[in-house]
């Protein structure tokens, strides 16, 4: 093993990991490499992993190409996972042919927890949310069925894999039926891994697939293997009968209709309201909370009388402080790149476009896309980010008269403001919680009922909550509930100090505990956050 190059060790480690699981974390991959070759330093492996990962920039080109597929933040799957390159035999999924009566499920069956609906060829000619991009009669009926008869639904894109309905996509020409067996197999692994990450698990869930055979054959065996019950109500039906079947399905009474992802982001559906049941609190948890609040307030006091500093670039910082639309765009940019780069991005976009006019951005999506993609790219997500920015401009123009400041101008409650922000593509729980706190704390925006603020489900915050044992597990609902229970007056106040400590001292790998403000009271449970 000692003479093997890093890429070969990484590939061997990835194949070893995918013998027992569909996807794996970056930390698991590095640990496996070090098991094979203990002298390899983790910092030397990072750029090689990046160079081996599809759809990423940076990292040295690898002789083996890009066999790694990123399925989530810090999680990967292997394009050729499995014992060989020969696809395993695909089990036949029994077709559930509809009877003459319209009904969402057979007697004795439970409704679908998840509906997966396939993309189609007929699309609009400009970027929009995925739920509106596909315009064929078949897709429209599939979407209506998913909204009415499943607890939530996702879209299966031959180009983008598993997609939330509100995700903004540009039109594309990729058809799964036209791709090689290797592509379809890797696509299926990618989709299954993303679904399992989005849902935490699929065991004992009922998943209905409303898509062509290529889609079902790529993902159904993997979901079945993971413990899901997979149904295909329209397997084998010609197009005309499929359309008729959808038209026969009853619409549930309004009081029984499930909340549809097509109308709300997934984060608004997740059960985040306090249960009123005491959260298990570890010994010392309240002391940790007190220390976090003390550190955060001291940090704020030291900077009293000075302008908030989002980025070292003075002009970029001034733009954020004076232009509400620039602030909104910075929140959208703040994902997967350093915060300083994200908050400077609106200024760079202004320099490239010559303006930050929401109406012009809404009407000139190609110029926005070109500006984001121009070297150096403004963001690593060069495919999704332009669509999110244009969609934000459209919402600001249509709903707020072109003035982003009106999103928070009416002294909203914290929960209402977070809900408004989550309507923008690219803003989910993490970004909305962060933005509400920044507006209240740093920009002095009047916001009512700060008891409705929340911590952001951010990697730095998660590490601190896990290593201090404030949280027992890495779970969004659990961590939000912990913060609400331990600091009900303003749960979101715990976010900033935890983020600072996570970024400065409690980083991945071995933290710098000796300099951390929590050093005297933190239990230092390093292993608890090994995968974060």
C-alpha positions as CSV (number, residue, x, y, z in Angstrom):
1,X,0.0,0.0,0.0
2,X,2.8,2.4,0.7
3,X,3.5,3.1,-3.0
4,X,-0.1,3.7,-4.0
5,X,-0.9,7.3,-5.0
6,X,-3.6,9.1,-2.9
7,X,-6.3,8.8,-5.6
8,X,-5.9,5.0,-5.7
9,X,-6.1,4.8,-1.9
10,X,-9.2,6.9,-1.9
11,X,-10.8,4.8,-4.6
12,X,-10.0,1.6,-2.7
13,X,-11.4,3.1,0.5
14,X,-14.6,4.2,-1.2
15,X,-15.2,0.7,-2.7
16,X,-14.6,-0.8,0.7
17,X,-17.2,1.5,2.3
18,X,-19.8,0.9,-0.3
19,X,-19.8,-2.8,0.3
20,X,-22.0,-2.2,3.3
21,X,-23.7,1.1,2.6
22,X,-24.9,3.3,-0.3
23,X,-23.2,6.5,0.7
24,X,-20.5,7.6,3.2
25,X,-19.2,10.7,4.8
26,X,-16.0,12.5,4.0
27,X,-14.7,11.7,7.5
28,X,-15.5,8.0,7.0
29,X,-13.6,8.0,3.7
30,X,-10.5,9.7,5.2
31,X,-10.6,7.3,8.2
32,X,-10.7,4.3,5.8
33,X,-7.7,5.7,3.8
34,X,-5.8,6.2,7.1
35,X,-6.6,2.6,8.0
36,X,-5.1,1.5,4.8
37,X,-2.2,3.9,5.0
38,X,-1.8,5.4,8.5
39,X,0.9,7.9,7.5
40,X,-1.4,9.8,5.1
41,X,-2.4,13.2,6.5
42,X,-6.1,14.2,6.2
43,X,-5.2,17.6,4.8
44,X,-3.4,16.1,1.9
45,X,-6.4,14.0,1.0
46,X,-9.0,16.8,0.8
47,X,-7.9,18.3,-2.5
48,X,-7.6,14.8,-4.1
49,X,-11.1,14.0,-3.0
50,X,-12.3,17.2,-4.5
51,X,-10.6,16.4,-7.8
52,X,-12.2,13.0,-7.8
53,X,-15.8,14.4,-7.3
54,X,-18.1,15.2,-10.1
55,X,-19.6,18.6,-10.6
56,X,-17.0,20.4,-8.3
57,X,-14.3,22.9,-9.0
58,X,-10.8,22.8,-7.6
59,X,-8.6,19.9,-6.7
60,X,-6.0,18.3,-9.0
61,X,-7.4,16.2,-12.0
62,X,-7.4,12.6,-11.0
63,X,-6.1,9.8,-13.3
64,X,-9.2,7.8,-12.5
65,X,-11.5,10.6,-13.5
66,X,-14.4,11.6,-11.1
67,X,-15.8,8.4,-9.6
68,X,-17.2,10.1,-6.5
69,X,-20.6,11.7,-6.6
70,X,-21.6,14.2,-3.9
71,X,-25.1,13.3,-2.5
72,X,-25.2,15.9,0.3
73,X,-22.9,18.1,2.3
74,X,-19.9,16.1,3.2
75,X,-21.4,12.8,1.9
76,X,-20.5,10.9,-1.2
77,X,-21.4,7.7,-3.1
78,X,-19.3,5.8,-5.7
79,X,-20.4,5.7,-9.3
80,X,-19.2,2.1,-9.7
81,X,-20.1,0.9,-6.2
82,X,-20.7,-2.8,-6.0
83,X,-18.6,-5.9,-6.5
84,X,-18.3,-5.5,-10.2
85,X,-19.3,-3.2,-13.1
86,X,-22.1,-5.6,-14.1
87,X,-25.5,-4.3,-12.9
88,X,-27.2,-6.6,-10.5
89,X,-30.4,-8.3,-11.8
90,X,-33.3,-6.0,-11.2
91,X,-36.2,-7.6,-9.3
92,X,-39.6,-7.3,-10.8
93,X,-41.8,-4.8,-9.0
94,X,-45.4,-6.1,-9.0
95,X,-47.7,-3.9,-10.9
96,X,-50.7,-2.7,-9.0
97,X,-53.3,-2.3,-11.7
98,X,-56.1,0.0,-10.8
99,X,-59.6,-1.3,-10.5
100,X,-62.6,0.4,-11.9
101,X,-63.1,2.4,-8.7
102,X,-60.9,5.5,-8.1
103,X,-59.0,5.2,-4.8
104,X,-55.5,6.2,-3.7
105,X,-54.6,2.7,-2.4
106,X,-55.9,-0.9,-2.3
107,X,-58.0,-1.9,0.8
108,X,-55.6,-2.7,3.6
109,X,-52.8,-0.6,2.1
110,X,-51.7,2.6,3.7
111,X,-51.3,5.9,1.7
112,X,-47.8,6.7,0.3
113,X,-45.4,8.4,2.6
114,X,-43.3,9.6,-0.4
115,X,-44.2,9.9,-4.0
116,X,-41.4,10.1,-6.6
117,X,-42.5,11.5,-9.9
118,X,-40.5,11.4,-13.0
119,X,-39.5,14.3,-15.2
120,X,-40.6,14.6,-18.8
121,X,-39.3,16.0,-22.1
122,X,-41.7,18.9,-22.5
123,X,-40.4,21.8,-20.5
124,X,-40.6,25.6,-20.3
125,X,-37.7,27.5,-22.0
126,X,-36.5,29.4,-18.9
127,X,-35.5,28.6,-15.3
128,X,-38.4,28.1,-12.9
129,X,-39.1,25.9,-9.9
130,X,-39.0,22.2,-10.8
131,X,-42.7,21.8,-10.1
132,X,-43.5,24.3,-12.9
133,X,-40.7,23.4,-15.3
134,X,-42.3,20.3,-16.8
135,X,-45.5,21.0,-18.7
136,X,-46.8,17.8,-20.2
137,X,-50.3,16.5,-19.3
138,X,-48.7,13.4,-17.8
139,X,-46.4,15.4,-15.5
140,X,-49.2,17.8,-14.4
141,X,-51.3,14.8,-13.3
142,X,-48.4,13.2,-11.6
143,X,-47.7,16.3,-9.7
144,X,-51.3,16.8,-8.7
145,X,-51.4,13.2,-7.4
146,X,-48.2,13.7,-5.4
147,X,-49.7,16.9,-3.8
148,X,-53.0,15.2,-2.9
149,X,-52.2,11.6,-2.1
150,X,-48.7,11.5,-0.6
151,X,-47.3,13.1,2.6
152,X,-44.6,14.6,0.4
153,X,-43.2,14.2,-3.0
154,X,-39.9,14.7,-4.9
155,X,-39.2,15.0,-8.6
156,X,-36.8,12.6,-10.3
157,X,-34.7,14.5,-12.8
158,X,-32.4,12.6,-15.3
159,X,-30.0,15.6,-15.0
160,X,-30.2,16.6,-11.4
161,X,-31.2,13.4,-9.6
162,X,-33.6,13.9,-6.6
163,X,-35.1,17.4,-6.6
164,X,-37.4,19.3,-4.3
165,X,-40.4,20.8,-6.1
166,X,-39.3,24.3,-5.2
167,X,-35.8,24.0,-6.5
168,X,-35.2,26.3,-9.4
169,X,-33.9,24.4,-12.5
170,X,-33.0,25.5,-16.0
171,X,-34.4,23.5,-18.9
172,X,-32.2,20.6,-20.0
173,X,-32.2,17.8,-22.6
174,X,-30.9,14.8,-20.6
175,X,-33.2,11.7,-20.9
176,X,-32.5,8.7,-18.6
177,X,-33.5,6.3,-21.3
178,X,-30.8,7.6,-23.6
179,X,-28.0,7.1,-21.0
180,X,-25.7,4.1,-20.5
181,X,-26.3,1.3,-18.0
182,X,-23.4,2.7,-15.9
183,X,-25.0,6.2,-15.9
184,X,-28.4,4.8,-14.8
185,X,-26.9,2.7,-12.1
186,X,-24.8,5.6,-10.7
187,X,-27.9,7.8,-11.0
188,X,-30.0,5.4,-9.1
189,X,-27.4,5.2,-6.3
190,X,-27.2,9.0,-6.2
191,X,-31.0,9.4,-6.0
192,X,-31.4,6.7,-3.3
193,X,-28.6,8.2,-1.2
194,X,-30.1,11.7,-1.5
195,X,-33.5,10.4,-0.5
196,X,-32.2,8.6,2.5
197,X,-30.3,11.7,3.6
198,X,-33.4,14.0,3.1
199,X,-35.7,11.6,5.0
200,X,-33.2,10.3,7.6
201,X,-34.3,6.9,6.7
202,X,-36.8,5.1,4.4
203,X,-37.2,1.9,6.4
204,X,-40.9,1.1,6.9
205,X,-41.9,4.0,4.6
206,X,-44.3,3.5,1.6
207,X,-42.7,4.9,-1.5
208,X,-44.7,5.2,-4.7
209,X,-42.8,5.7,-8.0
210,X,-44.7,7.5,-10.7
211,X,-42.1,7.4,-13.5
212,X,-40.9,5.3,-16.4
213,X,-39.3,1.9,-16.2
214,X,-35.7,3.3,-16.4
215,X,-36.3,5.4,-13.3
216,X,-38.0,2.6,-11.3
217,X,-35.4,0.0,-12.2
218,X,-32.6,2.3,-11.1
219,X,-33.9,3.1,-7.7
220,X,-36.6,0.6,-6.6
221,X,-34.2,-2.3,-5.7
222,X,-32.0,0.1,-3.6
223,X,-35.1,1.4,-1.7
224,X,-36.4,-2.1,-1.1
225,X,-33.0,-3.2,0.2
226,X,-33.1,-0.2,2.6
227,X,-36.4,-1.4,4.0
228,X,-39.0,0.7,2.1
229,X,-42.2,-0.7,0.6
230,X,-42.1,0.3,-3.0
231,X,-45.3,0.6,-5.1
232,X,-45.8,1.3,-8.8
233,X,-49.6,1.8,-9.3
234,X,-49.2,2.4,-13.0
235,X,-46.6,-0.1,-14.0
236,X,-47.2,-1.4,-17.5
237,X,-50.1,1.0,-18.4
238,X,-50.0,2.9,-21.7
239,X,-50.0,6.6,-21.6
240,X,-53.8,7.0,-22.2
241,X,-54.6,4.7,-19.4
242,X,-52.2,6.4,-17.1
243,X,-53.9,9.8,-17.7
244,X,-57.3,8.3,-17.2
245,X,-56.2,6.7,-13.9
246,X,-54.9,10.0,-12.5
247,X,-58.2,11.7,-13.6
248,X,-60.2,9.0,-11.6
249,X,-58.4,9.7,-8.3
250,X,-60.5,11.5,-5.8
251,X,-59.5,14.7,-4.2
252,X,-59.3,14.4,-0.4
253,X,-61.5,16.7,1.6
254,X,-59.8,20.0,2.4
255,X,-59.4,19.1,6.1
256,X,-57.6,15.8,5.2
257,X,-55.3,17.1,2.4
258,X,-51.7,16.7,3.3
259,X,-49.5,19.8,3.1
260,X,-47.9,19.7,-0.4
261,X,-44.2,20.4,-1.0
262,X,-45.2,22.0,-4.2
263,X,-46.7,24.9,-2.2
264,X,-44.4,25.0,0.8
265,X,-40.7,24.3,1.3
266,X,-40.0,21.1,3.1
267,X,-38.7,23.0,6.1
268,X,-42.1,24.5,6.8
269,X,-43.6,21.0,6.9
270,X,-41.1,19.5,9.3
271,X,-42.5,19.3,12.9
272,X,-40.4,22.0,14.6
273,X,-43.0,23.4,17.1
274,X,-42.1,22.7,20.7
275,X,-43.8,19.6,22.0
276,X,-44.0,20.9,25.6
277,X,-42.3,17.7,26.7
278,X,-39.0,18.3,28.5
279,X,-36.0,17.6,26.4
280,X,-33.5,15.3,28.1
281,X,-30.9,17.6,29.5
282,X,-27.4,16.4,30.1
283,X,-25.6,17.4,33.4
284,X,-23.9,20.8,32.8
285,X,-26.1,21.7,29.8
286,X,-27.4,24.9,31.4
287,X,-23.9,25.9,32.3
288,X,-22.9,25.4,28.7
289,X,-25.8,27.6,27.6
290,X,-24.9,30.3,30.0
291,X,-21.3,30.3,28.8
292,X,-22.5,30.5,25.2
293,X,-24.7,33.4,25.9
294,X,-22.0,35.2,27.9
295,X,-19.5,34.8,25.1
296,X,-22.0,36.0,22.5
297,X,-23.0,39.0,24.5
298,X,-19.4,39.9,25.3
299,X,-18.5,39.6,21.6
300,X,-21.4,42.0,20.7
301,X,-20.4,44.4,23.5
302,X,-16.8,44.6,22.1
303,X,-18.2,45.7,18.8
304,X,-20.8,48.2,20.1
305,X,-20.8,51.4,18.1
306,X,-19.1,49.8,15.0
307,X,-20.9,48.6,11.9
308,X,-21.4,44.9,11.4
309,X,-18.7,43.3,9.4
310,X,-19.9,40.5,7.1
311,X,-16.9,40.6,4.8
312,X,-13.4,42.2,4.9
313,X,-14.2,44.1,1.7
314,X,-15.4,47.6,2.8
315,X,-17.5,48.4,-0.3
316,X,-19.1,45.0,-0.3
317,X,-19.9,45.4,3.4
318,X,-21.5,48.8,2.8
319,X,-23.6,47.3,0.1
320,X,-25.0,44.6,2.4
321,X,-25.8,47.3,5.1
322,X,-27.5,49.7,2.7
323,X,-29.3,47.5,0.1
324,X,-31.9,45.0,1.4
325,X,-31.8,43.1,-1.9
326,X,-28.1,42.6,-1.6
327,X,-28.6,41.3,1.9
328,X,-31.2,38.8,0.6
329,X,-28.9,37.7,-2.2
330,X,-26.0,37.2,0.3
331,X,-28.2,34.9,2.4
332,X,-28.9,32.9,-0.7
333,X,-25.2,32.8,-1.6
334,X,-24.2,31.6,1.9
335,X,-24.0,27.9,1.2
336,X,-21.1,25.6,0.6
337,X,-18.5,28.4,0.4
338,X,-16.7,30.5,3.1
339,X,-19.0,33.1,4.6
340,X,-16.8,36.0,3.7
341,X,-16.9,35.0,0.0
342,X,-20.7,34.5,0.1
343,X,-21.3,37.9,1.6
344,X,-19.0,39.6,-0.9
345,X,-20.8,37.9,-3.8
346,X,-23.6,40.5,-4.2
347,X,-21.0,43.2,-4.6
348,X,-19.2,41.1,-7.2
349,X,-22.5,40.4,-9.0
350,X,-23.2,44.1,-9.0
351,X,-19.8,44.8,-10.6
352,X,-20.4,42.2,-13.3
353,X,-24.0,43.1,-14.1
354,X,-23.6,46.9,-13.5
355,X,-26.6,46.9,-11.2
356,X,-28.6,44.9,-8.6
357,X,-32.0,45.8,-9.9
358,X,-34.5,43.1,-9.1
359,X,-36.7,43.8,-12.1
360,X,-33.8,43.7,-14.6
361,X,-32.5,40.5,-13.0
362,X,-35.9,38.9,-13.3
363,X,-36.1,39.7,-17.0
364,X,-32.5,38.9,-17.8
365,X,-31.8,35.4,-16.5
366,X,-29.1,34.6,-19.0
367,X,-27.1,37.7,-18.0
368,X,-27.3,36.6,-14.3
369,X,-26.2,33.1,-15.2
370,X,-23.2,34.4,-17.2
371,X,-22.2,36.8,-14.4
372,X,-22.2,33.9,-11.8
373,X,-20.3,31.6,-14.1
374,X,-17.7,34.2,-15.2
375,X,-14.2,33.2,-13.8
376,X,-13.7,33.3,-10.9
377,X,-17.2,31.9,-10.5
378,X,-19.2,33.6,-7.8
379,X,-20.3,30.2,-6.4
380,X,-19.5,26.6,-6.7
381,X,-23.1,25.8,-7.5
382,X,-23.0,27.4,-10.9
383,X,-26.0,25.4,-12.1
384,X,-28.4,26.1,-9.3
385,X,-27.3,29.5,-7.9
386,X,-28.3,31.7,-10.9
387,X,-31.8,30.2,-10.9
388,X,-32.2,30.9,-7.2
389,X,-31.1,34.5,-7.7
390,X,-33.4,35.1,-10.6
391,X,-36.3,33.4,-8.7
392,X,-35.6,35.7,-5.7
393,X,-35.7,38.7,-8.0
394,X,-39.1,37.6,-9.4
395,X,-40.6,37.2,-5.9
396,X,-39.2,40.6,-4.8
397,X,-40.7,42.3,-7.9
398,X,-44.1,40.4,-7.8
399,X,-44.8,40.3,-4.1
400,X,-42.8,43.2,-2.6
401,X,-42.9,45.8,-5.4
402,X,-39.2,45.5,-6.1
403,X,-38.2,46.5,-2.6
404,X,-36.7,43.6,-0.6
405,X,-36.8,45.7,2.5
406,X,-40.6,45.2,2.6
407,X,-40.0,41.5,3.5
408,X,-39.3,42.7,7.1
409,X,-40.6,46.3,7.1
410,X,-43.9,45.5,9.0
411,X,-42.3,44.5,12.3
412,X,-43.1,40.8,11.7
413,X,-43.0,38.1,14.3
414,X,-39.8,36.0,14.1
415,X,-41.6,32.9,13.0
416,X,-43.5,34.8,10.2
417,X,-40.3,36.3,8.9
418,X,-38.6,32.9,8.8
419,X,-41.5,31.6,6.8
420,X,-41.4,34.4,4.3
421,X,-37.6,33.9,3.8
422,X,-38.1,30.1,3.3
423,X,-40.3,30.9,0.3
424,X,-37.2,32.0,-1.6
425,X,-35.5,29.1,-3.5
426,X,-32.2,28.4,-1.9
427,X,-33.3,29.4,1.6
428,X,-34.1,26.6,4.0
429,X,-34.1,26.3,7.8
430,X,-30.5,27.1,8.3
431,X,-30.4,30.3,6.2
432,X,-33.8,31.6,7.4
433,X,-32.8,31.1,11.1
434,X,-29.5,32.8,10.5
435,X,-31.0,35.7,8.5
436,X,-33.7,36.4,11.2
437,X,-31.0,36.6,13.9
438,X,-28.7,38.9,11.8
439,X,-31.6,41.2,11.0
440,X,-32.5,41.5,14.7
441,X,-29.1,41.5,16.2
442,X,-26.8,43.3,13.7
443,X,-29.2,45.4,11.6
444,X,-31.6,46.5,14.4
445,X,-34.6,45.5,12.3
446,X,-37.7,45.5,14.5
447,X,-38.8,41.9,14.9
448,X,-41.5,40.8,17.4
449,X,-41.6,37.7,19.6
450,X,-38.0,36.7,19.4
451,X,-39.0,33.6,21.3
452,X,-39.8,32.3,17.8
453,X,-36.2,32.5,16.6
454,X,-34.2,29.3,16.1
455,X,-30.6,28.1,15.8
456,X,-29.5,27.4,12.3
457,X,-28.8,23.8,11.4
458,X,-25.2,24.7,10.5
459,X,-22.2,22.4,10.5
460,X,-20.3,24.6,13.1
461,X,-23.4,24.8,15.4
462,X,-24.0,21.1,15.1
463,X,-20.4,20.2,16.1
464,X,-20.6,22.5,19.2
465,X,-24.0,21.1,20.2
466,X,-22.8,17.5,19.8
467,X,-19.4,17.9,21.5
468,X,-20.8,19.8,24.4
469,X,-23.6,17.2,24.7
470,X,-26.3,19.8,24.4
471,X,-27.7,17.5,21.7
472,X,-27.8,13.8,21.9
473,X,-27.9,13.3,18.1
474,X,-27.3,15.1,14.8
475,X,-30.9,15.9,14.0
476,X,-32.5,19.2,13.0
477,X,-35.7,18.8,15.0
478,X,-33.9,17.6,18.1
479,X,-31.3,20.4,18.1
480,X,-34.0,23.1,17.5
481,X,-36.0,21.6,20.4
482,X,-33.0,21.6,22.7
483,X,-32.3,25.3,22.0
484,X,-36.0,26.2,22.5
485,X,-36.1,24.3,25.8
486,X,-32.9,25.6,27.2
487,X,-33.3,29.2,26.2
488,X,-37.0,29.8,25.5
489,X,-36.7,33.6,25.6
490,X,-34.7,33.7,22.4
491,X,-33.4,30.3,21.1
492,X,-31.7,31.9,18.2
493,X,-29.4,33.8,20.5
494,X,-27.4,30.5,20.9
495,X,-26.7,30.3,17.2
496,X,-24.1,33.1,16.8
497,X,-21.8,32.1,19.7
498,X,-22.0,28.4,18.8
499,X,-21.2,29.3,15.2
500,X,-18.2,31.4,16.2
501,X,-16.8,28.7,18.6
502,X,-17.4,26.0,16.0
503,X,-15.6,28.1,13.3
504,X,-12.7,29.4,15.4
505,X,-11.9,26.5,17.8
506,X,-14.2,23.5,17.5
507,X,-13.5,22.7,13.9
508,X,-13.6,19.2,12.2
509,X,-11.0,16.7,13.3
510,X,-9.1,17.7,16.5
511,X,-10.5,20.9,18.0
512,X,-8.4,23.6,19.7
513,X,-9.9,23.1,23.1
514,X,-7.2,24.9,25.0
515,X,-8.3,28.3,23.5
516,X,-12.0,27.7,23.5
517,X,-14.2,29.8,25.8
518,X,-16.0,26.6,26.9
519,X,-12.8,24.7,27.8
520,X,-13.5,24.5,31.5
521,X,-17.0,23.1,31.3
522,X,-17.2,21.3,28.0
523,X,-17.2,17.5,28.2
524,X,-15.3,17.4,24.9
525,X,-17.1,14.5,23.4
526,X,-15.1,14.7,20.2
527,X,-16.3,11.4,18.8
528,X,-19.9,12.5,19.0
529,X,-19.4,14.8,16.0
530,X,-17.0,12.6,14.0
531,X,-19.3,12.7,11.0
532,X,-19.9,16.4,11.0
